[in-house]
Amino acid sequence: MATQKRTVIYVSDGTGITAETLGHGLLSQFEGIEFRPLRFPFLDSEDKVRDCLARINEVCQREGTRPIVIMTQTNAELSGILHQADAFFIDLFDAFIVPLEQELDARYTRAVGRSHGHANPEYNSRIAAMNFALAHDDGVSDTDLKSADIILVGVSRSGKTPTSLYLSLQFSLKAANYPLIPEDFERDHLPSRLLPYRSKLFGLTIAPEQLHRIRNERRPHSKYASLENCRYEVAAAEKLMRREGIKWFDTTARSIEELAVQLMQELNLER
């Protein structure tokens, strides 16, 4: 049976991040369908909107199937123009803002990009968290580790960097990460610079076979990437974390999103 293919068009008078994030979550529930995304951000004028309208109709005519349009458009007049297109619309403002207006007995502000811009009080903290994560990636610096919300440890290529960056971007957490290396295993104790922050430490581990595949793409046919060395490092890291009482998570089959949420749950429990 041929895979169904549908074009999904994300439309917004802002960045479109909100529409795409929610749309991806909705569409991920449908298996066996290949969704092809198109993006039209910053549609803040009638000319841009009418050009988008023509593009949506063009996709419909070319493919013989209505595209799915997921949109956040604060201007009602421009939204009305877009709705003339031959498409299936999911208007997030219509779906959520109108019921909220009724419940709160208040009108929404129609401000573009409010959830992502400088006017949002969380914006500066998110940027500060990202700068912290970049400055404390892979043990580059131990300056101001006392300000870290979480410190991830694990062998090289176990997922520490992407998880740290995701925690900073999505949750405004100051996340540092530190690699566990063969010298640590030979000494059989944590690096001394991490000892004062034991309560902030969480470990990441990974199946040796998966680690071998990842490392082999980076440094093929090296001792670093060999399956034997990967097995040694993973076993030694888990032994060290177990002895030090560090809770760890297996990243082999977990997405970064799932792992980040589980870490957040652990932090909330500790707090």
C-alpha angles and dihedrals in degrees: 000000000000118000113252112240124202131175115229117200119199111204129184144149086223132040095306091227093124093050093046095046094051093038092053090051092052097045094046087072091069116080125198095031123108110215116200113199129217121182130209109176128172097030093166102143137055092244092056092045094051091049089052090048090055091048092051091051090046091055090049093051094044096048099033090227130092112254119231111245117199110186148175109194120162096189108082094200094053090044089055091055092051092050089065088075121103097250144105106260130208104184106190093196092052090046098048113010098057095052089045091052089054094047095045095037089226138110120242118242100237089223114161118232096359093143092057107030138089091267088070108091090217093058098082093045090051092051091047090051092051091050089050092050092050093047092050099041119136094354093297092142136014093190113132094358086151086074093057117113091201138005119204121206130186144115121300114287095014092124103270098132100048091044092051092049092047092051090051095046099043103030104022090237120157098232124182126183133202130192122233107221136186091265089061090052092050091052089042094217140085121274107275093238090064098050096087090055101048092131090061096051124110124170133223123204134177139194109274092231092055091045089051091054093048095046093044090061089054101039109009120205093004128133087242090061099037117121091232092056092044090054091049095049095045093048092045093048093050091048090051094047091047092052092047093048094242115154112226138192129215110235096187097101101012125101118228089247093054092045092049092052091050091051090050089053090052091050092050090051091051091047 
